[in-house]
């Protein structure tokens, strides 16, 4: 009898360990398939931290939000960033809430830190939950060089698309000049080979 109980406990633990990654992958894929698409302007990142193996570390311009009372926004606290699109079609954070906002697009995140905590107003800096873009390692190295060059030269044509569903956010694509980064790299590789 004891052997059966131990075996059942062991099998339960194995199933649980297999179920967690499967659930995470399904949740990620559901967000990509069902989520509302938002476009964010990309921002430069620390060049020593841009390439991390098989993914690019992508930052966005829209991670700072001005607030009237920065003292209530403590680092590490969970907030909901409410989104709206501007006239050019880029998403911006229109507000922060400590409660899940009904009938609005939002993503769940944490506060990284605040600026101006000695005055009533200040800025809240958010930990953006969609900062990794995975690609094959050889392409990621090339993409990092292209992105850094564009940011250094202040060429303002890099943006990302993000799918948001039920507060979860997943980066979908990185674009340069309206082309996916993969197509941009392929096209420029083809031009270089023809020269």
C-alpha positions in Angstrom: 0.0 0.0 0.0 2.8 2.4 0.9 4.5 1.7 -2.4 1.3 2.6 -4.3 1.0 5.9 -2.4 4.7 6.8 -3.1 4.3 5.9 -6.8 1.1 8.0 -7.1 2.9 11.0 -5.4 5.9 10.6 -7.7 3.7 10.4 -10.8 1.7 13.4 -9.6 4.9 15.4 -9.3 6.2 14.3 -12.7 2.9 15.3 -14.3 2.9 18.7 -12.5 6.5 19.3 -13.7 5.5 18.6 -17.3 2.3 20.5 -17.1 3.8 23.8 -15.9 6.0 24.5 -19.0 3.2 23.2 -21.3 0.8 25.7 -19.7 3.3 28.5 -20.0 3.8 27.8 -23.7 0.1 27.6 -24.4 -0.5 30.8 -22.5 2.2 32.6 -24.5 0.7 31.2 -27.8 -2.8 32.2 -26.8 -1.7 35.8 -26.2 -0.1 35.8 -29.6 -3.2 34.4 -31.3 -5.9 36.2 -29.4 -4.2 39.4 -28.2 -4.9 42.9 -29.5 -1.9 44.2 -31.4 -0.1 47.4 -30.2 2.8 49.2 -31.9 5.6 50.7 -29.7 8.5 52.8 -30.7 11.7 51.1 -29.8 14.4 52.8 -27.8 18.1 52.3 -27.4 19.3 49.8 -24.8 22.6 49.4 -23.0 24.8 48.2 -25.9 26.5 45.8 -23.5 23.2 44.2 -22.8 21.5 44.2 -26.2 22.4 40.8 -27.3 21.8 38.0 -24.8 22.5 34.7 -26.7 19.4 33.8 -28.7 17.4 37.0 -28.1 17.7 40.7 -28.5 17.0 42.9 -25.5 14.6 45.5 -26.9 13.5 48.6 -24.9 10.6 50.9 -25.7 10.3 54.7 -25.4 7.0 54.3 -23.5 8.2 53.0 -20.1 8.0 56.3 -18.1 4.7 57.7 -16.9 4.3 61.1 -15.3 2.0 60.9 -12.2 0.7 63.5 -9.7 1.7 61.6 -6.5 4.8 59.5 -7.1 5.0 58.6 -3.3 2.2 56.0 -3.7 4.1 54.1 -6.4 6.6 52.0 -4.6 9.3 49.9 -6.4 8.3 46.3 -6.9 4.6 47.1 -6.6 2.3 45.6 -9.2 0.4 48.0 -11.5 -1.7 47.9 -14.6 -0.6 50.1 -17.5 -3.6 51.3 -19.5 -2.9 51.8 -23.2 -4.1 54.1 -25.9 -3.0 54.6 -29.5 -1.8 58.1 -30.6 -2.5 59.6 -34.0 0.5 57.9 -35.6 -0.7 54.5 -34.4 1.9 54.0 -31.6 0.8 52.9 -28.2 1.3 55.0 -25.2 0.5 54.5 -21.5 -2.5 56.7 -20.7 -2.6 55.8 -17.0 -1.6 53.5 -14.2 -3.9 51.6 -11.9 -3.5 49.4 -8.9 -6.7 47.5 -10.0 -7.3 45.6 -13.2 -9.0 48.2 -15.5 -12.3 47.1 -17.0 -13.0 47.5 -20.7 -9.5 49.0 -21.5 -6.4 47.6 -23.0 -3.7 47.1 -20.4 -0.7 45.1 -19.4 0.3 43.9 -15.9 3.7 45.0 -14.8 5.8 46.2 -11.8 7.3 49.5 -10.8 11.1 49.6 -11.3 11.6 53.0 -9.6 10.2 56.5 -9.3 11.8 59.9 -10.2 11.0 63.0 -8.2 9.8 61.3 -5.0 10.7 64.4 -3.0 8.0 66.4 -4.8 4.3 65.6 -5.2 4.6 64.9 -8.9 7.2 62.7 -10.6 7.7 59.9 -13.0 7.1 56.2 -12.6 9.5 53.9 -14.5 8.0 50.5 -15.3 9.5 47.1 -15.8 8.4 46.3 -19.3 7.4 42.6 -19.5 8.0 42.3 -23.2 11.7 43.1 -23.8 13.0 39.9 -25.4 12.9 39.1 -29.1 14.1 35.6 -29.9 15.8 34.7 -33.1 18.6 32.4 -34.3 21.9 33.4 -32.7 23.7 34.3 -36.0 20.8 36.6 -37.0 20.6 38.1 -33.5 24.3 39.2 -33.7 23.7 40.9 -37.0 20.4 42.4 -35.8 22.1 43.9 -32.8 24.6 45.7 -35.0 21.9 47.1 -37.3 19.7 48.3 -34.4 22.7 49.9 -32.6 23.7 51.7 -35.8 20.2 53.1 -36.3 19.9 54.3 -32.7 23.3 55.9 -32.7 22.5 57.7 -36.0 19.0 58.6 -34.6 17.2 56.9 -37.4 13.6 56.8 -36.0 12.1 53.8 -37.9 12.5 51.0 -35.4 9.3 49.7 -33.7 7.9 46.6 -32.2 4.5 45.0 -32.2 3.2 43.5 -29.0 0.1 41.3 -28.5 -1.8 42.0 -25.3 -4.6 39.7 -23.9 -6.0 39.7 -20.4 -3.1 41.8 -19.1 -0.4 39.6 -20.5 1.9 41.0 -23.2 4.1 39.1 -25.7 6.4 40.8 -28.2 5.4 39.7 -31.7 7.8 41.3 -34.1 10.6 43.9 -34.5 10.4 46.2 -37.5 12.9 48.4 -39.3 11.6 50.8 -41.8 8.3 49.0 -42.0 9.9 45.6 -42.6 10.3 42.8 -40.1 13.9 42.6 -38.9 14.3 39.2 -40.5 13.2 40.6 -43.9 15.4 43.6 -43.5 18.5 41.5 -42.7 17.8 39.2 -45.6 17.3 42.1 -48.0 20.5 43.8 -47.0 22.4 40.5 -47.1 21.2 40.1 -50.7 22.3 43.6 -51.6 25.7 43.0 -50.1 26.1 39.8 -52.1 25.2 41.5 -55.4 27.9 44.2 -54.9 
